[in-house]
Amino acid sequence: MKGKKIITLLLLVVIIACSVFVAVKGVGKDEIGGANNVKLGLDLAGGVSITYTTVKEKPTDKELDDTVFKIRKRIDGMGYTEGQVYREGSDRVNVDIPNATNAEEVLEELGKPGKLEFLDPEGNIVLTGQDVKNATAKMIAGEVDPYIISLELNESGKDKFYEATKKFVGKRIAIAYNGENIMEPIVNEPIKDGNASISNMGSMERAEAMASNIRIGALPLELEELRSNVVGATLGEEAVKTSIKAGIIGLALILLFMIVFYRIPGLAADIALVFYSSLVIIILSVFEITLTLPGIAGIILSIGMAVDANIIIFSRIKEELALEKTLRASLKAGFKKATSAILDGNITTLIASAILYLMGTGPIKGFAQTLAIGIIVSMFTALVITRLILGAFAGLGIKNKKLYGIAQKTRTIKVVAKRKIWFSISIVIIVIGILAMPIYNASKGTPLNYDIEFSGGSTTLVNIGKTMSKAEMDSELTPIVVEATNDKSPQFQAVTDKKQVIIKTNKLDNETRTKLQEKLIEKYGITSEDIESESISPTISNEMRKSAMLSIILAAICMLIYITLRFKDYRFGVSAVVALIHDVLIVLAVYSLFRVPINNSFIAAMLTIVGYSINDTIVLFDRVRENQKYMKRGDFKGVVDTSISQTMSRSINTSLTTFVMVAILYIIGVTSIREFALPLMVGILSGTYSSIFVASPLWYVFKRKEEKKIQKAHQQR
């Protein structure tokens, strides 16, 4: 038996060591699986920026907005979920593609914009690009020439296409792009439903190229490329370095804390966490998932949940050892009793991430991807790897119960009795935050401190005459821009190899724009010809905001349904969702009171808080559900107080480890990272508070009527 345990432990050590090596170095000449091969987004690594101008003079706002929306959908479909599309000036559209270094390759893949027309054999226009909904390249197995283009028309195009195909069966309808026939497919039969396939493409490459031309030609506006540049990161190299440094320090402190507090189980958890971290890096690299600031938020949350899963297990093992069971029996029972809480908490958060991925766009998808990966890997490492390691340690003769910890008798904390105080504290903070919004709106013009991503602004392209690093831009340009525009958080991007810098600020009026130009001319000895300014629309469009809001609402509904079904009591679900809303409002109050910029990190922070809040509450509710079986019938107040007392150390330890990781990010991070970390720290504290002092007492409030009914029936006996 001992020999098997030694072999098991050695195998685990070898597997984990290999995973760490692959995560650090990668495999093969391309370093597949390595940290250096993880794709980074625009905010962390930069990419390609393409500016299009409309052929039509003075296009309407609706035409431009529809064009932006369609391009946004298109680049999402191409896998560039972290890309940005926004209006520039009155007749331009800007497309930023992350992790790209060749503008020509991106342009070829995206498709060169132009005019699309479908022409009958007589040269008459049958359809235009505005009648096309989508075009995709596909492969049909078993065909001699399996490569086709699947064409989908919108409502306006269905009837037109049916009439044309009915009239010209056996003849060709040409597809012309910028006046040149790119295809002349033969009509085999009348097409009524607006779905057609174009066959005989010859290769998948040709099918994809033609489909791309059809898609880009189907935009509401005909576009021409104005310029394309390779640009640097918006956050800069320093932000990446400090984030990595903070992550390493934070993880090291968590590993140390686990050993000091949980001893042998803590050591097992540390080994599993190292494996977890390596596995997440490998998955991000192998599957080419683009990592951005919201993605980092998803990883931070999943690390917190990975630690939490281990803490739940170890707390259970301690409780079993306190009942004077054998070590082997305690380990088995600890994992068994912890499994339901871990599964419920993680599955609930996984449901949220699935909804966010399916419904969301851009940074929301990035967050959902990394969170889902982290959740799945953390469950595996906690329930399988940690269990195998602990079993191996015990099998090797490490059986002193003191090395595994023995739970001390807990004193019951009377939380429910003071519920009015806890509810009042939350209400006061939320009300202060809400009242601050109209006050700021009157004094500063906006209820919240909307950054460029949410409110739009101005972009200034400056030919500086020298190549500048992100650090140089921050140190040299920030004082100039802040003094001229009074914008405290301008964004800078270097245009690679062109000695140009893109400055993004809040909207500038003519006077402020002139002032900024004068200061740049004075500083760098350039002329007004070297400076080009335009207004830009929000990079987070109204559609994206609506999508984010709808996804969060749907996620909350799905979580409510799951919790109700799993716990067989809708009150658990309602209480958990109320606690979730509470945490969102608390963090919103922080954004309001401290004027923290509302930008991409705002979405990341809010989504992280949603995931953290629901997980924390579910773990506590799992104990409430369990204790109902063993405690006096109808004593719901006692059940809640006892459950809170039993899980208090777990709640504190989990929050502490996650808080420390984010706090280090705040302490050593650059300004943009600190703006992201501050709300997260508040959210972590609020999530812990709401689980203990809001959700649980609220469940009791819902159960009071039932409690009185049971007590009355008992008195009548």
Sequence and secondary structure as in RCSB ss.txt:
>XXXX:A:sequence
MKGKKIITLLLLVVIIACSVFVAVKGVGKDEIGGANNVKLGLDLAGGVSITYTTVKEKPTDKELDDTVFKIRKRI
DGMGYTEGQVYREGSDRVNVDIPNATNAEEVLEELGKPGKLEFLDPEGNIVLTGQDVKNATAKMIAGEVDPYIIS
LELNESGKDKFYEATKKFVGKRIAIAYNGENIMEPIVNEPIKDGNASISNMGSMERAEAMASNIRIGALPLELEE
LRSNVVGATLGEEAVKTSIKAGIIGLALILLFMIVFYRIPGLAADIALVFYSSLVIIILSVFEITLTLPGIAGII
LSIGMAVDANIIIFSRIKEELALEKTLRASLKAGFKKATSAILDGNITTLIASAILYLMGTGPIKGFAQTLAIGI
IVSMFTALVITRLILGAFAGLGIKNKKLYGIAQKTRTIKVVAKRKIWFSISIVIIVIGILAMPIYNASKGTPLNY
DIEFSGGSTTLVNIGKTMSKAEMDSELTPIVVEATNDKSPQFQAVTDKKQVIIKTNKLDNETRTKLQEKLIEKYG
ITSEDIESESISPTISNEMRKSAMLSIILAAICMLIYITLRFKDYRFGVSAVVALIHDVLIVLAVYSLFRVPINN
SFIAAMLTIVGYSINDTIVLFDRVRENQKYMKRGDFKGVVDTSISQTMSRSINTSLTTFVMVAILYIIGVTSIRE
FALPLMVGILSGTYSSIFVASPLWYVFKRKEEKKIQKAHQQR
>XXXX:A:secstr
 HHHHHHHHHHHHHHHHHHHHHHHH BTTTTBTSGGGS B HHHH EEEEEEEESSSS  HHHHHHHHHHHHHHH
HHTT TT EEEEETTTEEEEEEET   HHHHHHHH     EEEE TTS EEEEGGGEEEEEEEE TT SS EEEE
EEE HHHHHHHHHHHHHTTTSB EEEETTEEEE  B  S   SSEEEE    SHHHHHHHHHHHHHHTSSS EEE
EEEEEE  SS HHHHHHHHHHHHHHHHHHHHHHHHHHHHHHHHHHHHHHHHHHHHHHHHHHTT  B HHHHHHHH
HHHHHHHHHHHHHHHHHHHHHHTT  HHHHHHHHHHHHHHHHHHHHHHHHHHHHHHHHH  THHHHHHHHHHHHH
HHHHHIIIIIHHHHHHHHHHTT   GGGT           GGGHHHHHHHHHHHHHHHHHHHHHHHHHHSSSS B
 HHHH EEEEEEE SS   HHHHHHHHHHHHHHHH  SS EEEEETTTTEEEEEES   HHHHHHHHHHHHHHH 
  GGGEEEEEE  SS HHHHHHHHHHHHHHHHHHHHHHHHHHT HHHHHHHHHHHHHHHHHHHHHHHHTT  BSH
HHHHHHHHHHHHHHHHHHHHHHHHHHHTTTS TT HHHHHHHHHHHHHHHHHHHHHHHHHHHHHHHHHS HHHHH
HHHHHHHHHHHHHHHIIIIIHHHHHHHHHHHHHHHHHHHHH 
